[in-house]
Amino acid sequence: MSVVGLGCWQLGGDWGSVSEDDAMGVLHAAVDAGVTVLDTADVYGDGRSEQLVGRLLRERPDAGLTVMTKCGRRADPHVPEAFTADALAAWTDRSRHNLGVDTLDLVQLHCPPTPVYDDDRVFDALDALVEKGSLAAYGVSVETVDEALRAIARPGVASVQIILNVFRRKPLERVLPAAAEAGVGIIARVPLASGLLSGKYDESTTFGEDDHRTYNRSGEAFDIGETFSGVPYDVGVAAAREVAASTPEGATTAQLALRWLIDQPGVTTVIPGARNAEQARGNAAAADLAPLSAPTLDALREVYDARIREHVHDRW
């Protein structure tokens, strides 16, 4: 798997409108830049993201791509009892159809209700789907450090996807060491804090009504941590300016933020999203930057401790 992947949430929805041509342009640009891992989910655009990725698989059959998808958010209501063997089979069958594959590379439970982590029947059902050949491996996409640790303790879990970035550092303390010891991959999502860490936003920036950065700022639709990493917008904009001041010459602030993640021991892949081909290429190029210097790392830590920690560290 490439150390920089591509998150495909934007291609499905919740980030404003992206045309099919633009979406395919992003996917092809990412692959051309060396990206070999794509992250999607069955609910991104109600399957649109998976279908676009499936089209890419048909158009680039020799690209050596690994596709990670997710299931569980289609449950309505989203309660532990909904995670039955029949439901898991139906969700994964739908993803196989959308992607046009017989076997899914990796299926992740999509931020399931917390009691699911302790339900042996759920993980037995996933093991059965692996044995059947419907999926090659499974993991869990989590919201909290405690959920990550419970997932890592499950013997069949291959990966944990968690919010990790310059503004969300708590997983460094326990999750990454536990995952390394257990041989579990770490997929770092929301690596740019919904764009805050691109350094391109200011207090006057607005987002479309169909963009979660407008409608989920208070957690109205899903966990607030998925939007700007749970950092109050004005606080994040001010902190991002300080982060930008540490950007190495010749790099972008987004590349700085991605390189910070790449440098963390135990991170398998980082999955920034992109709305256009230029962003996809720029994100992939972060893998070519030199590791960040000790003074840069210290400066980023100081920004976190002074501006961000009080808002997020004890929450997730």
C-alpha positions, 0 to 999 in steps of 0.5 A, a space after each residue: 500500500 502506498 503511504 499516501 492513499 486517497 480518501 474518496 468521501 468527497 467523490 460521493 457527497 457531503 463536500 459539495 458537488 463533484 461531477 463524474 468527470 472531475 471525480 474520475 480525473 481525481 482518481 486517475 491523477 492519484 494513481 498516476 502520482 503513485 497512489 495504490 490505496 483508495 478508501 471509500 464506503 457504501 454510504 458515500 453518495 449512497 454508493 456513488 463513490 464505490 461505483 466511481 472507484 469500480 469504474 477506475 478498477 475497470 479502466 486501470 486493471 494493472 494499477 495494483 490497487 487496494 480498495 478499502 470500503 466500509 459498512 454499517 452506516 446503512 443500518 437504520 436505526 444505527 443500533 448494535 442489534 442491526 449488525 447481524 450476519 445477514 445484514 453484514 452479508 447484504 452490505 458487503 454484497 452491495 459493495 462487491 456489486 458497486 465495485 465490480 469485484 468478487 472479493 473486497 480487499 478490506 471491509 471496515 465496520 464504519 464507526 459502529 455503536 460502541 457495544 458492537 466491539 464486544 459482540 463476538 457474533 459480529 466478528 464471527 460473521 466477518 470471519 465467515 465472510 473471509 472464509 467464504 471469499 467475500 472479503 480478504 480482510 476486515 478492520 474497524 473505523 473508529 471514533 475514539 481511542 478506547 474503541 481503537 484499543 478494543 478493536 486492536 484486541 480482536 484477533 481478526 482485525 487487520 486494521 484500525 482507521 482513526 482520525 489522526 493529524 496535527 490537531 488530533 494527536 491523542 492516538 499517538 499515546 496508546 493506539 499506535 504502540 498497541 497496533 504495532 505490537 498486535 501487527 494491526 495497520 493504522 489508516 489515518 483519516 481526516 489528515 488535513 482536518 477537513 481542509 483546515 491544515 491546508 492553510 487556505 481558509 480564513 474566518 470569512 471562508 464559507 462552504 455550501 449548504 450540502 457540505 458537512 463543513 456547514 451542516 455538521 459544525 455542531 455534530 448535527 448529522 454525525 460525530 462532530 470530530 469528523 468535521 474540522 477534527 472537532 476543533 472550533 472553526 475560528 480556533 482552527 483557522 488561527 492555529 493553522 496559520 501558525 502551522 503554516 509558518 513551519 512549512 518547509 521551503 518548496 512544500 505546501 502546508 498540506 504536504 507538511 501536515 501529511 508528512 507529519 503523519 507519514 513520519 509517525 511510527 506505525 502509520 500504514 497509510 494516510 488518506 487525504 481527500 481531493 476535489 481536483 487532480 491538482 490536489 490529488 497530485 500535491 497530496 501524493 507528493 508529500 511522500 517525497 518530502 524529507 522527514 520533518 526536522 526536530 525544530 519543526 516537530 517542536 513548533 507543531 507540538 507547541 501549536 497543539 498544546 497552546 491552541 488545540 489540546 483543550 478542545 479535543 484531547 479528552 473528548 475522543 
